[in-house]
Amino acid sequence: MIILNSKQQKTGLFVLTIGLGTLLNPLNSSMISVALTRMQHEFALTFADASWLISVFYLASAAGQPVMGKLSDMFGPKKLFLAGLFLVACSALLAPFSPNFPFLLGCRALMAIGSSTLFPSGMSMVRTHISEGQAKALATLSIFASTSAAFGPSIGGFLIESWDWPSIFLINFPFIIVAFVMAIFILPNTGTGKFELRRIDFAGIGLFILTIIGLILFLLSLENTINWWALAIFLLGAISFYLYEKRQQEPFIDLASLKRNPTVSLIYLQFISINLVYYCYFFGFPTFLQQVHHYSEKHTGLIMLALAGFGVLVAPFAGRMIDHHGSKRPLIIGAVILFIGTALLLTLQGNSPLIWLLIIMAVLGMSNGFNNISMQTALYEHVRPEDTGSASGLFQTSRYLGSILSSSLLGIAFNRHLDTQHLHNVALICLIFCLLVVILAIRLPSRKHSVAG
């Protein structure tokens, strides 16, 4: 029997409090996958319209997280943590009563901003107040995030089957209430920094959002009448963003550092591609299972365990491989498995048994177990220690960009009609990105060439 001393108990409660908050972003980003079909019917949407529920969440997260990190330094992480929980509570309360689709999109954006506040403020408190066992604390928080993301579709499926789509918002309240009460009594009040609003690159964030929205609108228009004006917005926004950001002292995205370290830039490109492919399946399979094979939300959530569960099971094995060999070998394995899983998806037919789909999903899930932890390790192997914070922020932005692009690809492929051939079309496009992932994994320098340290 292990007996924890008082200090260990306090540390455990401290990490639990932050973990209950930080799991809200991945949980809410993943539960929506099973709810898309029900929301399509509720608000009379095409799949392209419904895909904005994914895009707006990741876009708001990408824009909100770096801003909230700086606001945490200015106002104090505990205040920002509590404010983030309050924003998530407001959005979770309002979303079930949405009178129309734009209002629901606004609630999703507010939820993303609130939940994005919790991660940087929580990490700040861990780094400041946990000196012994900090790595263990960070690993525990990573488990909170990865587990809630992995099992979000299953949780969402059971909730929707029992209490309809508003339940995926209301389920936030037990976590919010417990985290809020614990945060008041457990999290430390830390000194606040100097209030410097000019440190936040609002113009850069605005140009970034405009650029991504232009890209999404252009991509979604490819299925029907092409919106050339959206392409113009994207190109003008991208050029303006580049010219503006390279002149800023504290830019939203440090383009100069990307130019200085091409290896890290390619790691970001690889991570964008991995997430584009993986989230095409993560968000595409539930819609395919419900609309083509007519599975209920509960059964869809259970089937999705094959994708999520195998990723969780493989991750510890990938971690041990990284400890012994560095990130390159598991990255190549993950890239090859992702390619194989995508190629196998092309063998799926309308009359294929469910077990064959489960095997394909398991293969794709295993690739995610290798890729997630290996990509993060590869990043830290190739950046200087003093650049870890900014590199981590760009790493998250890369995840969000891949997720946004995946929702746009699904919006094109699944918009008017959905059958096995449309899923094959997605797989064929993903196969190109899988090939890119394999090439980038092979060309990645090994750990001994790392600049870290």
C-alpha positions as CSV (number, residue, x, y, z in Angstrom):
1,M,0.0,0.0,0.0
2,I,1.4,3.4,-1.0
3,I,0.8,6.2,1.5
4,L,1.0,9.7,0.1
5,N,2.5,12.5,2.2
6,S,0.8,15.9,2.6
7,K,2.9,17.5,-0.1
8,Q,2.1,14.7,-2.6
9,Q,-1.6,15.0,-1.8
10,K,-1.5,18.8,-2.4
11,T,0.4,18.3,-5.7
12,G,-2.1,15.6,-6.8
13,L,-5.1,17.9,-6.1
14,F,-3.3,20.8,-7.8
15,V,-2.8,18.7,-11.0
16,L,-6.3,17.3,-10.8
17,T,-7.8,20.8,-10.7
18,I,-5.9,21.9,-13.7
19,G,-6.6,18.6,-15.5
20,L,-10.4,19.0,-15.1
21,G,-10.1,22.3,-16.8
22,T,-7.7,21.5,-19.6
23,L,-9.7,18.4,-20.7
24,L,-12.6,20.6,-21.7
25,N,-11.1,21.8,-25.0
26,P,-10.2,18.3,-26.4
27,L,-13.5,16.9,-25.1
28,N,-15.6,19.5,-26.8
29,S,-13.6,19.4,-30.0
30,S,-14.2,15.6,-30.3
31,M,-17.7,15.1,-29.0
32,I,-19.1,17.1,-31.9
33,S,-18.1,14.4,-34.4
34,V,-21.0,12.2,-33.4
35,A,-23.4,15.1,-33.2
36,L,-22.9,16.5,-36.7
37,T,-25.6,14.4,-38.4
38,R,-28.2,15.2,-35.7
39,M,-27.3,19.0,-36.0
40,Q,-27.6,18.8,-39.8
41,H,-31.2,17.6,-39.4
42,E,-32.0,20.0,-36.5
43,F,-30.9,23.2,-38.4
44,A,-31.5,21.9,-42.0
45,L,-27.9,22.1,-43.0
46,T,-25.7,20.7,-45.7
47,F,-22.6,18.9,-44.5
48,A,-20.4,21.8,-45.7
49,D,-22.5,24.1,-43.4
50,A,-22.2,21.7,-40.5
51,S,-18.5,21.5,-41.0
52,W,-18.2,25.1,-39.7
53,L,-18.9,23.7,-36.2
54,I,-15.5,22.0,-36.5
55,S,-13.7,24.8,-38.2
56,V,-14.9,27.7,-36.0
57,F,-13.9,25.8,-32.9
58,Y,-10.3,25.1,-34.1
59,L,-10.0,28.6,-35.6
60,A,-11.0,30.3,-32.3
61,S,-8.7,27.9,-30.4
62,A,-5.8,28.8,-32.7
63,A,-6.3,32.5,-32.3
64,G,-7.3,32.4,-28.6
65,Q,-4.5,30.3,-27.1
66,P,-1.5,32.6,-27.6
67,V,-3.6,35.6,-26.6
68,M,-4.7,33.9,-23.4
69,G,-1.1,32.9,-22.6
70,K,-0.1,36.5,-22.6
71,L,-3.2,37.7,-20.7
72,S,-2.3,35.0,-18.1
73,D,1.1,36.7,-17.6
74,M,-0.6,40.1,-17.2
75,F,-3.6,39.3,-14.9
76,G,-2.4,36.1,-13.2
77,P,-3.0,32.5,-14.2
78,K,-5.5,31.7,-11.5
79,K,-7.8,34.6,-12.6
80,L,-7.6,33.6,-16.2
81,F,-8.2,29.9,-15.3
82,L,-11.4,30.9,-13.5
83,A,-12.4,33.3,-16.3
84,G,-11.9,30.5,-18.8
85,L,-14.2,28.2,-16.9
86,F,-16.8,30.9,-16.7
87,L,-16.7,31.4,-20.5
88,V,-17.1,27.7,-21.1
89,A,-20.1,27.6,-18.7
90,C,-21.7,30.5,-20.5
91,S,-21.3,28.9,-23.9
92,A,-22.5,25.5,-22.6
93,L,-25.6,27.1,-21.1
94,L,-26.5,29.1,-24.2
95,A,-25.8,26.5,-26.9
96,P,-28.7,24.2,-26.2
97,F,-31.1,27.1,-26.6
98,S,-29.6,28.3,-29.9
99,P,-32.4,29.8,-32.0
100,N,-30.4,29.4,-35.3
101,F,-27.2,28.1,-36.6
102,P,-25.1,31.3,-36.5
103,F,-25.9,31.6,-32.8
104,L,-24.7,28.0,-32.3
105,L,-21.5,28.8,-34.1
106,G,-21.0,31.8,-31.8
107,C,-21.4,29.5,-28.8
108,R,-18.8,27.1,-30.2
109,A,-16.4,30.0,-30.8
110,L,-16.9,31.2,-27.2
111,M,-16.4,27.7,-25.8
112,A,-13.2,27.4,-27.8
113,I,-11.8,30.7,-26.5
114,G,-12.8,29.9,-22.9
115,S,-11.3,26.4,-23.0
116,S,-8.2,27.7,-24.7
117,T,-7.7,29.9,-21.7
118,L,-7.3,26.9,-19.4
119,F,-4.3,25.3,-21.0
120,P,-1.8,28.2,-21.0
121,S,-2.9,29.4,-17.5
122,G,-2.7,25.8,-16.2
123,M,0.7,25.2,-17.7
124,S,2.0,28.5,-16.2
125,M,1.0,27.4,-12.7
126,V,2.5,23.9,-13.1
127,R,5.8,25.4,-14.3
128,T,5.8,28.0,-11.5
129,H,4.6,26.0,-8.5
130,I,5.7,22.4,-9.1
131,S,9.5,22.0,-8.9
132,E,9.7,18.3,-7.9
133,G,8.0,15.9,-10.3
134,Q,7.1,18.6,-12.9
135,A,7.6,16.1,-15.8
136,K,5.2,13.7,-14.1
137,A,2.6,16.4,-13.6
138,L,2.9,17.5,-17.3
139,A,2.5,13.8,-18.4
140,T,-0.6,13.5,-16.2
141,L,-2.1,16.5,-17.8
142,S,-1.3,15.1,-21.2
143,I,-3.2,12.0,-20.3
144,F,-6.3,14.1,-19.3
145,A,-6.2,15.8,-22.7
146,S,-5.5,12.8,-24.9
147,T,-8.0,10.5,-23.1
148,S,-10.8,13.1,-23.3
149,A,-10.1,13.7,-27.0
150,A,-9.9,9.9,-27.7
151,F,-13.1,9.0,-26.0
152,G,-15.1,12.1,-26.8
153,P,-17.0,10.5,-29.7
154,S,-18.0,7.5,-27.5
155,I,-19.1,9.8,-24.7
156,G,-21.0,12.0,-27.1
157,G,-22.7,9.0,-28.8
158,F,-24.2,7.8,-25.5
159,L,-25.3,11.3,-24.5
160,I,-26.9,12.1,-27.8
161,E,-28.7,8.7,-27.9
162,S,-30.1,9.4,-24.4
163,W,-30.7,13.1,-24.3
164,D,-30.2,14.5,-27.8
165,W,-27.5,16.9,-29.0
166,P,-27.8,19.6,-26.3
167,S,-26.4,17.1,-23.8
168,I,-22.9,17.4,-25.3
169,F,-22.9,20.9,-24.0
170,L,-24.5,20.3,-20.7
171,I,-22.1,17.5,-19.8
172,N,-19.5,20.2,-19.3
173,F,-21.1,21.5,-16.1
174,P,-20.0,18.7,-13.7
175,F,-16.3,19.3,-14.8
176,I,-16.7,23.1,-14.7
177,I,-18.3,23.2,-11.2
178,V,-15.8,20.8,-9.6
179,A,-12.9,22.5,-11.3
180,F,-14.1,26.0,-10.3
181,V,-14.6,25.2,-6.7
182,M,-11.3,23.3,-6.5
183,A,-9.5,26.2,-8.3
184,I,-10.8,28.8,-5.7
185,F,-9.4,26.9,-2.8
186,I,-6.4,25.0,-4.3
187,L,-4.8,27.1,-7.0
188,P,-2.4,29.7,-5.7
189,N,-2.8,33.4,-6.2
190,T,0.3,34.6,-8.0
191,G,1.5,38.0,-8.7
192,T,0.4,39.7,-11.9
193,G,2.7,41.2,-14.5
194,K,2.6,44.5,-16.1
195,F,-0.5,45.2,-18.2
196,E,0.8,45.7,-21.8
197,L,-2.0,45.3,-24.3
198,R,0.4,46.2,-27.1
199,R,2.2,42.8,-26.5
200,I,-0.8,41.1,-28.1
201,D,-0.7,41.1,-31.9
202,F,-4.4,41.8,-32.5
203,A,-3.7,42.9,-36.1
204,G,-1.7,39.7,-36.9
205,I,-4.5,37.5,-35.3
206,G,-7.1,39.4,-37.4
207,L,-5.2,38.8,-40.6
208,F,-4.6,35.2,-39.7
209,I,-8.4,34.6,-39.1
210,L,-9.2,36.5,-42.4
211,T,-6.7,34.4,-44.3
212,I,-8.0,31.0,-42.9
213,I,-11.7,32.0,-43.5
214,G,-10.9,33.0,-47.1
215,L,-9.2,29.6,-47.6
216,I,-12.1,27.6,-46.0
217,L,-14.7,29.5,-48.2
218,F,-12.7,28.9,-51.3
219,L,-12.2,25.2,-50.6
220,L,-15.9,24.6,-49.7
221,S,-16.8,26.3,-53.0
222,L,-14.9,23.8,-55.1
223,E,-17.8,21.4,-54.9
224,N,-20.1,23.7,-56.7
225,T,-19.5,27.3,-58.0
226,I,-16.0,28.4,-57.3
227,N,-15.8,31.6,-55.2
228,W,-12.8,33.3,-56.7
229,W,-13.3,36.3,-54.4
230,A,-12.6,33.9,-51.5
231,L,-9.3,32.9,-53.1
232,A,-8.5,36.6,-53.5
233,I,-9.2,37.2,-49.8
234,F,-6.9,34.2,-48.9
235,L,-4.0,35.4,-51.1
236,L,-4.2,39.0,-50.0
237,G,-4.6,38.0,-46.4
238,A,-1.6,35.6,-46.6
239,I,0.6,38.3,-48.2
240,S,-0.5,41.0,-45.8
241,F,0.0,38.6,-42.8
242,Y,3.5,37.7,-43.9
243,L,4.5,41.4,-44.5
244,Y,3.0,42.5,-41.2
245,E,4.3,39.7,-39.0
246,K,7.9,39.9,-40.0
247,R,8.0,43.5,-38.7
248,Q,6.6,42.7,-35.3
249,Q,8.6,42.3,-32.1
250,E,6.1,39.8,-30.6
251,P,4.3,38.4,-33.6
252,F,1.4,36.0,-33.5
253,I,3.4,33.6,-35.6
254,D,7.2,34.1,-35.5
255,L,8.0,33.7,-39.2
256,A,11.6,34.7,-38.7
257,S,12.2,31.6,-36.5
258,L,10.6,29.4,-39.1
259,K,13.0,30.8,-41.7
260,R,16.0,30.2,-39.4
261,N,15.1,26.6,-38.7
262,P,13.8,24.8,-41.8
263,T,13.8,21.4,-40.1
264,V,11.3,22.7,-37.5
265,S,9.2,24.3,-40.3
266,L,9.0,20.9,-42.0
267,I,8.0,19.3,-38.7
268,Y,5.1,21.7,-38.5
269,L,4.2,20.9,-42.2
270,Q,4.3,17.2,-41.3
271,F,2.1,17.7,-38.3
272,I,-0.4,19.7,-40.3
273,S,-0.6,16.8,-42.8
274,I,-0.9,14.1,-40.1
275,N,-3.8,16.0,-38.5
276,L,-5.5,16.7,-41.9
277,V,-5.5,12.9,-42.6
278,Y,-6.4,11.7,-39.1
279,Y,-9.2,14.2,-38.5
280,C,-10.8,13.4,-41.9
281,Y,-11.4,10.0,-40.4
282,F,-12.1,11.2,-36.9
283,F,-14.9,13.4,-38.1
284,G,-15.7,11.5,-41.3
285,F,-16.3,8.0,-39.9
286,P,-19.2,9.0,-37.5
287,T,-21.1,10.7,-40.3
288,F,-20.4,7.8,-42.7
289,L,-21.6,5.2,-40.1
290,Q,-24.8,7.2,-39.3
291,Q,-25.8,8.3,-42.8
292,V,-24.7,5.4,-44.9
293,H,-24.9,2.4,-42.5
294,H,-27.6,4.0,-40.3
295,Y,-26.0,3.2,-37.0
296,S,-27.3,5.0,-33.9
297,E,-25.2,7.6,-32.2
298,K,-24.5,5.2,-29.3
299,H,-23.3,2.4,-31.6
300,T,-21.3,4.9,-33.7
301,G,-19.6,6.0,-30.5
302,L,-18.7,2.4,-29.6
303,I,-17.4,1.7,-33.1
304,M,-15.2,4.8,-32.9
305,L,-13.4,3.2,-29.9
306,A,-11.5,1.2,-32.4
307,L,-9.9,4.4,-33.8
308,A,-9.4,6.1,-30.4
309,G,-8.6,3.1,-28.2
310,F,-5.8,1.7,-30.3
311,G,-4.1,5.1,-30.3
312,V,-4.2,5.2,-26.5
313,L,-2.9,1.6,-26.3
314,V,0.0,2.1,-28.6
315,A,1.2,5.4,-27.2
316,P,3.2,3.9,-24.2
317,F,5.0,1.6,-26.6
318,A,5.8,4.5,-28.8
319,G,7.1,6.4,-25.8
320,R,9.5,3.6,-24.8
321,M,10.8,3.5,-28.4
322,I,11.4,7.2,-28.3
323,D,13.4,6.9,-25.1
324,H,15.7,4.3,-26.7
325,H,16.0,5.5,-30.3
326,G,14.7,9.1,-30.5
327,S,11.7,10.3,-32.5
328,K,12.7,9.3,-36.0
329,R,12.1,5.6,-35.9
330,P,8.6,5.7,-34.4
331,L,7.7,8.6,-36.7
332,I,8.6,6.5,-39.8
333,I,6.6,3.6,-38.3
334,G,3.6,5.9,-37.6
335,A,3.8,7.4,-41.1
336,V,3.9,4.0,-42.8
337,I,1.0,2.7,-40.7
338,L,-1.1,5.8,-41.6
339,F,-0.3,5.2,-45.3
340,I,-1.3,1.5,-45.0
341,G,-4.5,2.3,-43.1
342,T,-5.5,4.9,-45.7
343,A,-4.8,2.4,-48.6
344,L,-6.8,-0.3,-46.8
345,L,-9.8,2.1,-46.7
346,L,-9.9,2.0,-50.5
347,T,-10.8,-1.8,-50.2
348,L,-13.9,-1.0,-48.1
349,Q,-17.1,-1.7,-50.0
350,G,-20.8,-1.1,-49.3
351,N,-21.2,-4.8,-48.4
352,S,-18.0,-5.1,-46.4
353,P,-18.5,-6.6,-42.9
354,L,-18.2,-4.2,-39.9
355,I,-15.2,-6.2,-38.6
356,W,-13.2,-5.1,-41.7
357,L,-13.9,-1.4,-41.0
358,L,-13.0,-2.0,-37.4
359,I,-9.6,-3.5,-38.5
360,I,-8.9,-0.4,-40.7
361,M,-9.9,2.0,-37.9
362,A,-7.6,0.1,-35.5
363,V,-4.7,0.5,-38.0
364,L,-5.4,4.2,-38.3
365,G,-5.7,4.5,-34.5
366,M,-2.3,2.9,-34.1
367,S,-0.7,5.4,-36.4
368,N,-2.0,8.2,-34.3
369,G,-0.6,6.6,-31.2
370,F,2.9,6.7,-32.8
371,N,2.6,10.0,-34.5
372,N,1.3,12.3,-31.7
373,I,4.0,11.7,-29.2
374,S,6.7,11.3,-31.8
375,M,6.0,14.6,-33.5
376,Q,6.1,16.4,-30.1
377,T,9.4,14.8,-29.2
378,A,10.8,15.6,-32.7
379,L,9.9,19.2,-32.2
380,Y,11.7,19.4,-28.8
381,E,14.8,17.6,-30.3
382,H,15.2,20.3,-32.9
383,V,14.5,23.6,-31.1
384,R,16.7,25.4,-28.6
385,P,15.5,25.1,-25.0
386,E,14.8,28.8,-24.8
387,D,12.4,28.5,-27.8
388,T,10.3,25.7,-26.4
389,G,7.4,27.9,-25.4
390,S,6.9,29.6,-28.8
391,A,7.6,26.3,-30.6
392,S,4.9,24.6,-28.5
393,G,2.4,27.3,-29.5
394,L,3.1,26.9,-33.2
395,F,2.8,23.1,-32.7
396,Q,-0.7,23.6,-31.4
397,T,-1.5,26.0,-34.3
398,S,-0.3,23.3,-36.7
399,R,-2.7,20.8,-35.1
400,Y,-5.6,23.3,-35.5
401,L,-4.7,24.1,-39.1
402,G,-4.7,20.4,-40.0
403,S,-8.1,19.9,-38.3
404,I,-9.6,23.0,-40.1
405,L,-8.4,21.7,-43.5
406,S,-9.8,18.2,-42.7
407,S,-13.3,19.7,-42.1
408,S,-13.1,21.6,-45.3
409,L,-12.1,18.5,-47.3
410,L,-15.0,16.6,-45.7
411,G,-17.3,19.5,-46.5
412,I,-16.5,19.2,-50.2
413,A,-16.7,15.4,-50.3
414,F,-19.7,14.8,-48.1
415,N,-21.8,17.8,-48.9
416,R,-24.6,16.7,-51.3
417,H,-24.5,12.9,-51.1
418,L,-22.6,10.4,-49.0
419,D,-21.7,6.8,-49.9
420,T,-18.7,4.5,-49.9
421,Q,-17.3,6.1,-53.1
422,H,-17.3,9.5,-51.4
423,L,-15.3,8.0,-48.5
424,H,-12.9,6.6,-51.1
425,N,-12.5,10.1,-52.7
426,V,-11.4,11.4,-49.3
427,A,-9.0,8.4,-48.8
428,L,-7.4,9.1,-52.2
429,I,-6.7,12.7,-51.3
430,C,-5.5,11.6,-47.9
431,L,-3.1,9.1,-49.6
432,I,-1.2,12.0,-51.2
433,F,-0.8,13.6,-47.8
434,C,0.2,10.3,-46.3
435,L,3.0,10.0,-48.9
436,L,4.2,13.5,-47.9
437,V,4.2,12.4,-44.2
438,V,6.3,9.4,-45.0
439,I,8.8,11.4,-47.0
440,L,9.1,14.1,-44.3
441,A,9.6,11.4,-41.6
442,I,12.4,9.7,-43.6
443,R,14.2,13.0,-44.2
444,L,14.0,14.2,-40.6
445,P,17.5,14.4,-39.0
446,S,18.1,11.9,-36.2
447,R,18.4,13.0,-32.6
448,K,22.2,13.4,-32.7
449,H,21.8,16.2,-35.2
450,S,19.4,18.0,-32.9
451,V,20.1,21.7,-32.0
452,A,18.5,21.3,-28.6
453,G,20.8,21.6,-25.7
